[in-house]
Amino acid sequence: MLEKSFGGFRYIRRPYQCRHTFISICLNSGKLSPVEVAKLVGSSPAMIYNHYLGTSSDIEVPIL
């Protein structure tokens, strides 16, 4: 866990939040495909599409 101090308040960043941020940055950069990001983080492409790109209607999940 990472602890930070903000305006006198302490808050803790969980590893999941760091992972979520990493995946979001990778996808938003456009340099990595969702399939490549899935391989990097040890997840399935379907989870990446559904969880991180689920609001985009023009993306299709490939059948592997």
PyMOL CGO cylinders between C-alpha atoms (Angstrom):
from pymol import cmd
from pymol.cgo import CYLINDER

trace = [
    CYLINDER, 0.00, 0.00, 0.00, 1.10, 3.53, -0.67, 0.3, 1, 1, 1, 1, 1, 1,
    CYLINDER, 1.10, 3.53, -0.67, 0.32, 6.25, 1.84, 0.3, 1, 1, 1, 1, 1, 1,
    CYLINDER, 0.32, 6.25, 1.84, 0.01, 9.89, 0.92, 0.3, 1, 1, 1, 1, 1, 1,
    CYLINDER, 0.01, 9.89, 0.92, -0.84, 12.97, 2.90, 0.3, 1, 1, 1, 1, 1, 1,
    CYLINDER, -0.84, 12.97, 2.90, -3.27, 15.44, 1.39, 0.3, 1, 1, 1, 1, 1, 1,
    CYLINDER, -3.27, 15.44, 1.39, -4.32, 18.55, 3.27, 0.3, 1, 1, 1, 1, 1, 1,
    CYLINDER, -4.32, 18.55, 3.27, -3.74, 16.90, 6.62, 0.3, 1, 1, 1, 1, 1, 1,
    CYLINDER, -3.74, 16.90, 6.62, -5.69, 13.77, 5.64, 0.3, 1, 1, 1, 1, 1, 1,
    CYLINDER, -5.69, 13.77, 5.64, -4.01, 10.44, 5.07, 0.3, 1, 1, 1, 1, 1, 1,
    CYLINDER, -4.01, 10.44, 5.07, -5.22, 8.13, 2.38, 0.3, 1, 1, 1, 1, 1, 1,
    CYLINDER, -5.22, 8.13, 2.38, -3.98, 4.79, 1.17, 0.3, 1, 1, 1, 1, 1, 1,
    CYLINDER, -3.98, 4.79, 1.17, -3.63, 3.68, -2.45, 0.3, 1, 1, 1, 1, 1, 1,
    CYLINDER, -3.63, 3.68, -2.45, -4.39, 0.03, -2.90, 0.3, 1, 1, 1, 1, 1, 1,
    CYLINDER, -4.39, 0.03, -2.90, -2.40, -2.00, -5.47, 0.3, 1, 1, 1, 1, 1, 1,
    CYLINDER, -2.40, -2.00, -5.47, -5.60, -2.44, -7.50, 0.3, 1, 1, 1, 1, 1, 1,
    CYLINDER, -5.60, -2.44, -7.50, -5.89, 1.34, -7.92, 0.3, 1, 1, 1, 1, 1, 1,
    CYLINDER, -5.89, 1.34, -7.92, -2.33, 1.52, -9.25, 0.3, 1, 1, 1, 1, 1, 1,
    CYLINDER, -2.33, 1.52, -9.25, -3.06, -1.35, -11.66, 0.3, 1, 1, 1, 1, 1, 1,
    CYLINDER, -3.06, -1.35, -11.66, -6.23, 0.38, -12.86, 0.3, 1, 1, 1, 1, 1, 1,
    CYLINDER, -6.23, 0.38, -12.86, -4.32, 3.61, -13.46, 0.3, 1, 1, 1, 1, 1, 1,
    CYLINDER, -4.32, 3.61, -13.46, -1.56, 1.77, -15.33, 0.3, 1, 1, 1, 1, 1, 1,
    CYLINDER, -1.56, 1.77, -15.33, -4.06, 0.01, -17.62, 0.3, 1, 1, 1, 1, 1, 1,
    CYLINDER, -4.06, 0.01, -17.62, -5.97, 3.23, -18.27, 0.3, 1, 1, 1, 1, 1, 1,
    CYLINDER, -5.97, 3.23, -18.27, -2.78, 5.11, -19.18, 0.3, 1, 1, 1, 1, 1, 1,
    CYLINDER, -2.78, 5.11, -19.18, -1.65, 2.31, -21.51, 0.3, 1, 1, 1, 1, 1, 1,
    CYLINDER, -1.65, 2.31, -21.51, -4.99, 2.24, -23.32, 0.3, 1, 1, 1, 1, 1, 1,
    CYLINDER, -4.99, 2.24, -23.32, -5.35, 6.02, -23.53, 0.3, 1, 1, 1, 1, 1, 1,
    CYLINDER, -5.35, 6.02, -23.53, -1.85, 6.39, -24.97, 0.3, 1, 1, 1, 1, 1, 1,
    CYLINDER, -1.85, 6.39, -24.97, -2.85, 4.44, -28.06, 0.3, 1, 1, 1, 1, 1, 1,
    CYLINDER, -2.85, 4.44, -28.06, 0.57, 2.81, -28.18, 0.3, 1, 1, 1, 1, 1, 1,
    CYLINDER, 0.57, 2.81, -28.18, -0.61, -0.58, -26.93, 0.3, 1, 1, 1, 1, 1, 1,
    CYLINDER, -0.61, -0.58, -26.93, -3.59, -2.60, -28.03, 0.3, 1, 1, 1, 1, 1, 1,
    CYLINDER, -3.59, -2.60, -28.03, -6.01, -4.01, -25.45, 0.3, 1, 1, 1, 1, 1, 1,
    CYLINDER, -6.01, -4.01, -25.45, -4.63, -7.47, -26.23, 0.3, 1, 1, 1, 1, 1, 1,
    CYLINDER, -4.63, -7.47, -26.23, -1.07, -6.31, -25.47, 0.3, 1, 1, 1, 1, 1, 1,
    CYLINDER, -1.07, -6.31, -25.47, -2.20, -4.64, -22.24, 0.3, 1, 1, 1, 1, 1, 1,
    CYLINDER, -2.20, -4.64, -22.24, -3.99, -7.83, -21.20, 0.3, 1, 1, 1, 1, 1, 1,
    CYLINDER, -3.99, -7.83, -21.20, -0.79, -9.81, -21.69, 0.3, 1, 1, 1, 1, 1, 1,
    CYLINDER, -0.79, -9.81, -21.69, 1.21, -7.27, -19.67, 0.3, 1, 1, 1, 1, 1, 1,
    CYLINDER, 1.21, -7.27, -19.67, -1.11, -7.38, -16.67, 0.3, 1, 1, 1, 1, 1, 1,
    CYLINDER, -1.11, -7.38, -16.67, -1.95, -11.09, -16.82, 0.3, 1, 1, 1, 1, 1, 1,
    CYLINDER, -1.95, -11.09, -16.82, -5.58, -10.66, -17.73, 0.3, 1, 1, 1, 1, 1, 1,
    CYLINDER, -5.58, -10.66, -17.73, -7.85, -11.63, -20.58, 0.3, 1, 1, 1, 1, 1, 1,
    CYLINDER, -7.85, -11.63, -20.58, -8.55, -9.32, -23.51, 0.3, 1, 1, 1, 1, 1, 1,
    CYLINDER, -8.55, -9.32, -23.51, -12.28, -9.73, -22.82, 0.3, 1, 1, 1, 1, 1, 1,
    CYLINDER, -12.28, -9.73, -22.82, -11.84, -8.34, -19.29, 0.3, 1, 1, 1, 1, 1, 1,
    CYLINDER, -11.84, -8.34, -19.29, -9.90, -5.35, -20.62, 0.3, 1, 1, 1, 1, 1, 1,
    CYLINDER, -9.90, -5.35, -20.62, -12.58, -4.64, -23.22, 0.3, 1, 1, 1, 1, 1, 1,
    CYLINDER, -12.58, -4.64, -23.22, -15.47, -5.10, -20.80, 0.3, 1, 1, 1, 1, 1, 1,
    CYLINDER, -15.47, -5.10, -20.80, -14.01, -3.25, -17.82, 0.3, 1, 1, 1, 1, 1, 1,
    CYLINDER, -14.01, -3.25, -17.82, -11.97, -0.47, -19.39, 0.3, 1, 1, 1, 1, 1, 1,
    CYLINDER, -11.97, -0.47, -19.39, -13.50, -0.04, -22.84, 0.3, 1, 1, 1, 1, 1, 1,
    CYLINDER, -13.50, -0.04, -22.84, -17.05, -1.14, -22.03, 0.3, 1, 1, 1, 1, 1, 1,
    CYLINDER, -17.05, -1.14, -22.03, -18.58, 2.28, -22.70, 0.3, 1, 1, 1, 1, 1, 1,
    CYLINDER, -18.58, 2.28, -22.70, -17.27, 2.42, -26.25, 0.3, 1, 1, 1, 1, 1, 1,
    CYLINDER, -17.27, 2.42, -26.25, -19.84, 0.97, -28.64, 0.3, 1, 1, 1, 1, 1, 1,
    CYLINDER, -19.84, 0.97, -28.64, -17.59, 0.76, -31.71, 0.3, 1, 1, 1, 1, 1, 1,
    CYLINDER, -17.59, 0.76, -31.71, -15.21, -1.84, -30.25, 0.3, 1, 1, 1, 1, 1, 1,
    CYLINDER, -15.21, -1.84, -30.25, -15.76, -5.56, -30.74, 0.3, 1, 1, 1, 1, 1, 1,
    CYLINDER, -15.76, -5.56, -30.74, -14.25, -8.23, -28.51, 0.3, 1, 1, 1, 1, 1, 1,
    CYLINDER, -14.25, -8.23, -28.51, -12.22, -10.63, -30.66, 0.3, 1, 1, 1, 1, 1, 1,
    CYLINDER, -12.22, -10.63, -30.66, -12.88, -14.35, -30.35, 0.3, 1, 1, 1, 1, 1, 1,
    CYLINDER, -12.88, -14.35, -30.35, -9.65, -16.06, -29.30, 0.3, 1, 1, 1, 1, 1, 1,
]
cmd.load_cgo(trace, "trace")
